[in-house]
Structure formats: C-alpha cells, structure tokens
Amino acid sequence: MTTTLGAVFRPQLAPERLRSVVRAADAAGLDELWLWEDCFREGGISTGAAALAWSERLRVGIGLLPVPLRNVAVTAMEAASLHRMFPGRPILGVGHGVQDWMGQVGARVESPLTLLREHLLALRALLAGETVTTKGRYVALDDVTLDWPPPGPVDVLAGGTGPRTVRLTGEAADGTILTADTSADGVRQACGLIREGRVAAGRDPDGHRVVVYLLTATGDGARERLEAELVAEGHAADAGLGVAGDARAVADAVRRLAEAGADTVVLQPTGDEPDPEGFVRFAAEDVRPLLA
C-alpha cells in the first residue's frame, strides 16, 4: 500500500503566507497539507477553510484542535460545514492541547483523558447525524442534532503521546496523530496500543489510520537546522529523530515509519525553514516519486 505523504504549514509563519504555500502544494500534487492550531498563533478551522478554498484537489489536515478550548457542538458544526463544502478533502484531528497553554487561558482540566474521551464520543456521534444527549464530567449536550451533518461517514482523528491517550485514540477515534518525537520503534509501540484500544471497544482492530509527523530539513544547512530544533525541543542533537538530507534520505526515513505502521507521514519543516513553498514542492515532486 502506498504511503500518503503530507507536509506541515508551520504556524510560525504569518497567516498571510498560507495562500502561496497552499497554491504551491496544490500545483505540485502534494497529497496533504497539515495545519496546527497552536496557541497563540493561528486558528485551525479558519486556516483550514482558507486552504481548502484556495486549492482544487489538496487534502487539508487540521492536526490538531485542542478540545479544552472548544465546545463539542461548535467543533461538530465547523467540521460538518467543511466536509459539506469540500467533500473528501478535510481531515480533522483533536487532542488534549499543550497543558501549559490550556492553563494560560483558564481551560486546563483535572482529567484531560476523560475530556478527550467524552469529546470524541460526542463529536463522532454528531458528525454521524445522531441526536445526542449526554451529561459527562465535561461534555453536556441536551437533544443536539446537526441540521447539516456531513452527507456520509467522516473520520475523526485524535493526537496522542502517552500510552493511555494513544490507547484511547484506538478506542474512541478513527485515526491517531503521532508527533515528530515518535521514532519507528515508537510507531510500532503506538500501533500495539491502538490495537488494544480497538479490541477493547469491539472495533475492527485494523480499521484505523496512523499519521506521523517527521521533522525534516533539506537544502543548505539542513543538518544544523535539524539539530538546533531538536535541542530547542529538549532532545539531544543526535537523538535519532527527524531527517536531514536530500530526497533519497527523506524517502528512506518515510519508508522506515511506514514499515513500522504509519499510513501517512507528514514532513514537518524546521521552524526556520527558509523556503516553505519550495519545501512542499520538494515533498511532492522529489520525495513522493521515490515512495511509489
């Protein structure tokens, strides 16, 4: 099975830069462009809608929306609108959010795992066109039905790092998003936890998409930029995460993650990537053919 290849538009870039990156990705034939709702940079739904409108065929992933910031009914309304306006192209991911950021805005909860479970169950039911009444610890809905649900089934993905969250994504989500801190061995371990969660929930153990970010640097100074970002993120420069080099080196790194269980690998440029438009063209035109 061919690995889906994506790239990230990092929110360190100003929002007005998005259009040119989207146009470059769409023209180059990139499979997917992914966006982040990182505090306190850019909104996931607003940038996702713009990216979908500025492109013709590009799939756009929002990975991810922090659930403490969002009422589940609003998330469902926005997601359903995107799926109806751009059928088959939006990809929605939700997650805990960075806990320090959630604390800054007064949204940090005592049990992030409980909130994520309740949000996922309600969100997937609403997007399936169901009428939802629930009163959980954090999510409460009373006879809520979307007037404009998606016309067909849509997947909801969830991000996870710790083992309990990753297992929950298998139990309650349709796919899992893993950070660029995840090695090939980490992907294998995550796939085992996902499978456990799906079996426990009585779901098809194989019907689950795994998305992994891969920190990637290419061109002049690639190795130095990669190592500097790893150190800034608290890793050793030689931690064995990410890849620096030409298309062949990047394709080999993508392949290792795919062999470990990733269905989609999303190339994540360094925060100081000097040519974001060139980066998405590199992914589509140079790396993608090597994965066929």
HELIX and SHEET records of a PDB file:
HELIX    1   1 PRO A   15  ARG A   17  5                                   3    
HELIX    2   2 LEU A   18  ALA A   28  1                                  11    
HELIX    3   3 GLY A   44  TRP A   54  1                                  11    
HELIX    4   4 VAL A   67  LEU A   69  5                                   3    
HELIX    5   5 VAL A   72  MET A   85  1                                  14    
HELIX    6   6 GLN A   99  GLN A  104  1                                   6    
HELIX    7   7 PRO A  112  LEU A  127  1                                  16    
HELIX    8   8 PRO A  163  ALA A  172  1                                  10    
HELIX    9   9 ALA A  184  ALA A  200  1                                  17    
HELIX   10  10 ALA A  222  ALA A  232  1                                  11    
HELIX   11  11 ALA A  247  ALA A  260  1                                  14    
HELIX   12  12 PRO A  276  ARG A  281  1                                   6    
HELIX   13  13 PHE A  282  VAL A  287  3                                   6    
HELIX   14  14 ARG A  288  LEU A  291  5                                   4    
SHEET    1   A 9 VAL A 243  ALA A 244  0                                        
SHEET    2   A 9 ARG A 209  ALA A 217  1                                        
SHEET    3   A 9 GLY A 175  LEU A 178  1                                        
SHEET    4   A 9 VAL A 156  GLY A 159  1                                        
SHEET    5   A 9 PRO A  90  GLY A  95  1                                        
SHEET    6   A 9 ARG A  59  PRO A  66  1                                        
SHEET    7   A 9 GLU A  32  LEU A  35  1                                        
SHEET    8   A 9 THR A   4  PHE A   9  1                                        
SHEET    9   A 9 THR A 264  PRO A 269  1                                        
SHEET    1   B 2 VAL A 132  LYS A 135  0                                        
SHEET    2   B 2 ALA A 140  VAL A 144 -1                                        
END                                                                             
